[in-house]
């Protein structure tokens, strides 16, 4: 997976991330700034999910994005 695409297009991707994980706030998304590890941690915190589950969910979401 090439996460650099997400980091490079973070301003455009924030809306898609928020659609998927609506409990993330705009401030959360600004702090995450496209960093996958920060996104994983914040999703884990907001949703109370295990880290492995969050990683799978992010991978699934990423694979469904249209580039």
PLY file of the C-alpha trace (Angstrom):
ply
format ascii 1.0
element vertex 67
property float x
property float y
property float z
element edge 66
property int vertex1
property int vertex2
end_header
0.00 0.00 0.00
1.30 3.43 -0.91
0.13 5.60 1.98
2.11 8.54 0.53
-0.86 9.21 -1.74
-3.04 9.81 1.29
-0.47 12.04 2.97
0.04 14.06 -0.18
-3.67 14.56 -0.73
-4.70 14.84 2.92
-6.77 18.01 2.48
-8.90 16.27 -0.14
-8.97 12.96 1.75
-10.11 14.38 5.09
-13.73 14.43 3.94
-13.60 10.80 2.87
-11.97 9.82 6.15
-14.66 11.66 8.08
-17.40 9.93 6.05
-15.95 6.57 7.08
-15.09 7.45 10.69
-17.57 10.15 11.70
-16.47 10.24 15.34
-13.21 11.90 14.28
-13.38 15.65 14.70
-11.96 18.28 12.36
-9.30 18.96 14.99
-8.42 15.25 15.05
-8.04 15.25 11.28
-5.87 18.38 11.35
-3.58 16.82 13.96
-3.40 13.51 12.07
-2.18 15.37 8.97
-2.22 12.21 6.85
-0.01 10.14 9.16
-1.31 6.59 9.19
-0.07 5.72 12.69
-1.82 8.78 14.09
-5.01 7.89 12.21
-4.88 4.35 13.59
-4.41 5.61 17.13
-7.22 8.15 16.93
-9.68 5.63 15.44
-8.71 3.16 18.14
-9.30 5.80 20.81
-12.63 7.08 19.46
-14.13 3.70 18.61
-12.55 1.45 21.26
-11.27 -1.04 18.70
-8.19 -3.24 18.78
-5.22 -2.00 16.75
-5.27 -5.02 14.39
-8.95 -4.40 13.63
-8.26 -0.72 12.95
-5.40 -1.63 10.58
-7.66 -3.99 8.63
-10.41 -1.39 8.48
-8.02 1.25 7.16
-6.59 -1.20 4.60
-10.12 -2.04 3.43
-11.06 1.64 3.20
-7.86 2.47 1.32
-8.41 -0.33 -1.21
-11.87 1.04 -2.04
-10.62 4.55 -2.83
-10.66 5.60 -6.47
-7.41 7.06 -7.70
0 1
1 2
2 3
3 4
4 5
5 6
6 7
7 8
8 9
9 10
10 11
11 12
12 13
13 14
14 15
15 16
16 17
17 18
18 19
19 20
20 21
21 22
22 23
23 24
24 25
25 26
26 27
27 28
28 29
29 30
30 31
31 32
32 33
33 34
34 35
35 36
36 37
37 38
38 39
39 40
40 41
41 42
42 43
43 44
44 45
45 46
46 47
47 48
48 49
49 50
50 51
51 52
52 53
53 54
54 55
55 56
56 57
57 58
58 59
59 60
60 61
61 62
62 63
63 64
64 65
65 66
